[in-house]
Amino acid sequence: MSSINSVALSGLLAQSKRLEVSASNVANLRSTGVKPGAQPQPGEFVPHQVALKSRAGGGVEAVAVPVNPPSVPAFEPGAPDADANGLVARPNVQLEREVVNQLDARRNFQANLKVIETQDRLLGDLLDIIS
C-alpha cells in the first residue's frame, strides 16, 4: 500500500474511533457517574475523549483517554441516587461538544476517504497511460 493511502487510512480509523467514543458518551449522558473522590464501580460510566498521536512514517493513531474529572454534580433531588443535598454524580459530558466532535469527525473522515479515492483514480489513470 502506498504511503499516501496508509496515512489516509490511519485518518479514517482515527475518525471512526472519535465517532465511537463520542457516541458512547452521548448514549451514557444520563448514566450514573463516578462519585467524587471514588474509584469507578460497576454500572458507573466514565466518559472518554480521543487523543491523536502522530505515528512514525506518517499517519495518526487515536487513543481513548478518560475525561478528568469523570463526573460533575447535578441537582436532581428526585433522582433515586441523589444525596441529602439532591446532588447526583453525572458523567462529565457536554452534549454540545459531542455534537461538534461528531460533525468534525465526519468531515475529517470524508476528507481522508476523498484522498484514497483520488489516489486510486490517479493510479488508474497512470496505468491507462502506461498501457
C-alpha positions as CSV (number, residue, x, y, z in Angstrom):
1,M,0.0,0.0,0.0
2,S,1.3,3.5,-0.8
3,S,2.3,5.8,2.0
4,I,-0.5,8.2,0.9
5,N,-3.1,5.5,1.4
6,S,-1.6,4.4,4.6
7,V,-1.8,7.9,6.1
8,A,-5.3,8.4,4.8
9,L,-6.4,5.0,6.2
10,S,-4.9,5.9,9.6
11,G,-7.0,9.1,9.4
12,L,-10.2,7.0,8.6
13,L,-9.5,4.8,11.6
14,A,-8.9,7.7,13.9
15,Q,-12.1,9.4,12.9
16,S,-14.0,6.2,13.3
17,K,-12.6,6.0,16.9
18,R,-13.7,9.6,17.6
19,L,-17.2,8.8,16.5
20,E,-17.3,5.6,18.5
21,V,-16.2,7.3,21.7
22,S,-18.4,10.3,21.2
23,A,-21.5,8.1,20.5
24,S,-20.8,6.2,23.7
25,N,-20.5,9.5,25.7
26,V,-23.9,10.7,24.3
27,A,-25.6,7.4,24.9
28,N,-24.5,7.5,28.5
29,L,-25.1,11.2,29.1
30,R,-27.7,10.5,31.8
31,S,-26.0,7.4,33.3
32,T,-24.7,7.3,36.9
33,G,-21.3,8.9,37.1
34,V,-18.3,8.2,39.3
35,K,-18.8,9.6,42.8
36,P,-16.3,12.4,43.6
37,G,-13.0,11.0,45.0
38,A,-14.0,7.4,44.4
39,Q,-12.9,4.7,42.0
40,P,-15.4,3.7,39.3
41,Q,-17.8,1.0,40.3
42,P,-19.7,-1.4,38.1
43,G,-22.5,0.4,36.4
44,E,-20.9,3.9,36.7
45,F,-19.9,5.4,33.4
46,V,-16.5,7.1,32.8
47,P,-16.6,9.3,29.7
48,H,-13.6,9.4,27.3
49,Q,-12.1,11.7,24.8
50,V,-9.8,10.8,21.9
51,A,-6.2,11.9,21.8
52,L,-4.5,11.8,18.4
53,K,-0.8,10.8,18.3
54,S,1.5,11.1,15.3
55,R,2.9,7.8,14.0
56,A,6.4,7.3,12.8
57,G,6.4,7.2,9.0
58,G,3.2,9.3,8.8
59,G,-0.4,9.0,9.8
60,V,-2.1,9.2,13.2
61,E,-3.2,6.9,16.0
62,A,-6.3,7.5,18.0
63,V,-6.3,6.6,21.7
64,A,-9.3,6.9,24.0
65,V,-8.4,8.5,27.4
66,P,-10.7,9.1,30.4
67,V,-12.1,12.6,30.9
68,N,-10.9,14.3,34.0
69,P,-12.9,14.8,36.2
70,P,-15.1,11.9,35.1
71,S,-18.3,13.3,36.7
72,V,-19.9,16.5,37.7
73,P,-22.6,17.2,40.3
74,A,-26.1,17.8,39.0
75,F,-29.0,19.0,41.1
76,E,-31.7,16.3,40.8
77,P,-33.5,16.0,44.1
78,G,-36.0,13.5,42.8
79,A,-33.3,11.1,41.4
80,P,-33.1,7.7,43.3
81,D,-29.3,8.1,43.6
82,A,-29.4,11.7,44.9
83,D,-27.6,12.5,48.1
84,A,-29.1,14.5,51.0
85,N,-28.4,17.8,49.1
86,G,-30.2,16.5,46.0
87,L,-27.0,16.2,44.1
88,V,-26.2,13.3,41.7
89,A,-22.9,12.4,40.0
90,R,-23.4,12.6,36.2
91,P,-20.8,11.9,33.6
92,N,-18.8,14.9,32.6
93,V,-20.2,15.0,29.1
94,Q,-21.3,18.2,27.3
95,L,-23.8,17.3,24.5
96,E,-22.9,20.4,22.5
97,R,-19.2,19.5,22.5
98,E,-20.0,15.9,21.5
99,V,-22.2,17.1,18.5
100,V,-19.4,19.3,17.3
101,N,-16.9,16.4,17.7
102,Q,-19.1,14.1,15.7
103,L,-19.6,16.6,12.9
104,D,-15.8,17.3,12.8
105,A,-15.0,13.6,12.8
106,R,-17.5,13.0,10.0
107,R,-15.9,15.8,7.8
108,N,-12.4,14.5,8.6
109,F,-13.5,11.0,7.6
110,Q,-14.9,12.3,4.3
111,A,-11.7,14.2,3.6
112,N,-9.5,11.1,4.2
113,L,-11.8,9.0,2.1
114,K,-11.5,11.5,-0.7
115,V,-7.7,11.2,-0.5
116,I,-7.9,7.5,-1.0
117,E,-10.4,7.8,-3.9
118,T,-8.2,10.4,-5.6
119,Q,-5.1,8.3,-5.2
120,D,-7.0,5.3,-6.6
121,R,-8.2,7.3,-9.6
122,L,-4.7,8.7,-10.3
123,L,-3.1,5.3,-10.2
124,G,-5.8,4.1,-12.6
125,D,-5.1,6.9,-14.9
126,L,-1.3,6.2,-14.7
127,L,-1.9,2.6,-15.7
128,D,-4.1,3.6,-18.6
129,I,-1.3,5.9,-19.8
130,I,1.4,3.2,-19.5
131,S,-0.6,0.5,-21.3
